[in-house]
C-alpha cells in the first residue's frame, strides 16, 4: 500500500514540478529497491509495510544527523535541505505518538513482558517495535524504557 502511494506521489510531483519532493520520493524508492534486492538475495519476500516504515525512520534519523553536522560546519543552506527532506519523508509515516501515549505503551509492554529490571530492556523494546512500528520514535522510547525499568529495579 505504501509502495503504491510513493509511486502515485512521484507522478504527482512530476506533473506539479515539485523538484524537492520528486527528488526525495525517488531517493526513498531507490533505498526501497536496494532493500528488496537485499531481501531477494537472502531468499525473502520484498519489504513489508512495517519494514518500509522502519526504513523511512532510519532515513529521517540520518538526515537529522546530517543537518546537525551541517549546522556545526556553518552550512545552514545544506542543513535546511536536509530538514526539508525530513519533512517530506515524515509525511509518509503514520501519526507519531506523543510522550504520554509512548509512556502508556511502555507501561503496557513492561507489564506484558513481566520485565523486572534493565536486563529485560530488549524484551520490552521488541514488543514495542512489533506493536508500534512507524508510530513511535524508538530513540526517545529507549530512554523512557530504561527509566521505567530502573524504577522497577
C-alpha positions in Angstrom: 0.0 0.0 0.0 2.8 2.4 0.9 4.6 1.5 -2.3 1.6 2.5 -4.4 1.4 5.7 -2.5 5.0 6.5 -3.2 4.6 5.8 -7.0 1.4 8.0 -7.1 3.1 10.8 -5.2 6.1 10.7 -7.5 3.9 11.1 -10.6 2.0 13.9 -9.0 5.3 15.7 -8.0 6.5 15.3 -11.6 3.3 16.8 -13.0 3.3 19.7 -10.5 7.0 20.4 -11.0 7.9 19.9 -7.3 11.6 19.2 -7.7 12.4 18.7 -4.0 9.6 16.3 -3.4 10.3 14.4 -6.6 14.0 14.0 -5.6 13.1 12.9 -2.1 10.5 10.3 -3.3 13.0 9.0 -5.9 15.6 8.7 -3.1 13.0 6.7 -0.9 12.2 4.4 -3.9 15.9 3.8 -4.5 16.5 2.8 -0.9 13.5 0.6 -1.0 14.7 -1.1 -4.2 18.1 -1.7 -2.5 16.3 -3.3 0.4 14.2 -5.5 -1.9 17.3 -6.6 -3.8 19.0 -7.5 -0.4 15.9 -9.5 0.7 15.8 -11.3 -2.6 19.4 -12.3 -2.2 18.5 -13.8 1.2 15.5 -15.6 -0.3 12.9 -13.4 1.4 9.9 -11.5 0.1 10.1 -7.8 -0.8 9.9 -5.4 2.1 6.7 -5.3 4.0 5.0 -2.0 5.1 6.5 -2.4 8.6 10.0 -2.7 7.1 9.3 0.3 4.8 8.3 2.3 7.9 11.5 1.3 9.6 13.5 2.3 6.5 11.8 5.7 6.5 12.5 6.3 10.2 16.2 5.4 9.5 16.3 7.9 6.7 14.8 10.6 8.9 17.4 9.9 11.6 20.2 10.1 9.0 19.0 13.4 7.7 18.6 14.9 11.2 22.2 13.8 12.0 23.4 15.4 8.7 21.6 18.6 9.4 23.2 18.9 12.8 26.7 18.3 11.2 25.9 21.0 8.6 24.8 23.4 11.3 28.1 22.8 13.2 30.1 23.3 10.0 28.4 26.6 9.2 26.4 25.4 6.2 22.8 26.4 7.0 21.6 26.0 3.4 22.6 22.3 3.4 21.1 21.8 6.8 17.8 23.4 5.5 17.8 20.9 2.6 18.1 18.0 5.0 15.3 19.3 7.1 13.1 19.7 4.0 13.8 16.1 3.1 12.9 15.1 6.7 9.5 16.8 6.4 8.8 15.1 3.1 9.8 11.6 4.4 7.9 12.1 7.6 4.7 12.8 5.6 4.7 9.0 4.7 4.8 7.9 8.4 1.7 7.4 10.5 0.9 10.0 13.1 3.7 9.8 15.8 2.8 9.1 19.4 3.2 11.8 21.9 5.1 11.3 25.1 2.0 10.4 27.2 0.9 7.8 24.7 4.5 6.5 24.5 4.7 6.2 28.3 1.4 4.3 28.4 2.6 1.9 25.7 5.8 1.3 27.6 4.0 0.6 30.8 1.7 -1.9 29.0 4.7 -3.6 27.3 6.6 -3.8 30.7 3.5 -5.4 32.3 3.1 -7.7 29.3 6.7 -9.0 29.4 6.8 -9.1 33.2 10.1 -7.1 32.9 11.8 -6.8 36.3 14.7 -4.5 35.5 17.1 -3.1 33.0 18.2 -6.5 31.8 14.8 -7.0 30.3 15.0 -3.9 28.1 15.4 -6.0 24.9 12.2 -7.8 25.5 10.2 -4.6 26.1 11.7 -2.9 23.0 10.9 -6.0 20.9 7.2 -5.8 22.0 7.1 -2.1 21.3 8.6 -2.5 17.8 6.2 -5.2 17.0 3.1 -3.2 18.1 4.1 0.4 17.3 6.5 0.3 14.3 6.3 3.6 12.4 4.3 5.3 15.2 6.9 5.5 17.9 10.3 7.2 18.0 12.4 4.4 19.4 15.4 6.6 20.1 13.3 8.5 22.6 11.4 5.5 23.7 14.5 3.5 24.7 15.4 6.2 27.2 11.9 6.1 28.6 12.0 2.3 28.8 15.3 2.4 30.6 13.8 5.0 33.0 10.7 2.8 33.7 12.8 -0.4 34.2 15.3 1.4 36.5 12.3 2.4 38.6 11.2 -1.2 38.9 14.7 -2.4 39.9 
